[in-house]
Amino acid sequence: MMRPPGVVSPGPSNVLDEFLHKLKCGTYFVKSPNWIEPPITARCLDLRTEACVTVTGAVSAAAQTSVILTFTVPDRCVGTLLAFGHAIDNSTQWGQVYWNICVNNFAIPCYQEFRQQIGTFVNPTYFPSPFRVKSLDVITVTARKPSLTNACVYARLLGFFYPARIVSQDGSFQEYHTI
């Protein structure tokens, strides 16, 4: 039986042809992995001090550590720390304040005991490699000043977190898969 022009027969080849046509005509959304670029379900993480935090000076190198910022990742969420910026009221004190960015009381590699400015409070500097954080991780920014004078400091940490679809904890990155 002859079919009129323009009418195609229903069947597997027609479905495949239609699929191939849709592949050619569609607009596609391309994004980086979820630990680098936030998914649409992500919540902003902009930790910052609104008021100056005093870092008490001490004579010994074992000066008292002051907590500048702290944040706990919500249960069943994962996230990423993207950027950091900080400031000191008296700019002559750069090099005298020791900074640490910690996750669960362990300093993040390359961000322990640093003394110079990494990024400004207004314009934080992005980390070369974003730091992933998981459910119930405690993020802390600390400072200490091993000299007699006090310092008045500010800090800001940027990132995002989002609810994990699956919490596998097996190293397979299942937490970073979203629908």
Order of alpha helices (4+ residues) and beta strands (2+ residues): alpha-beta-beta-beta-beta-beta-beta-beta-beta-beta
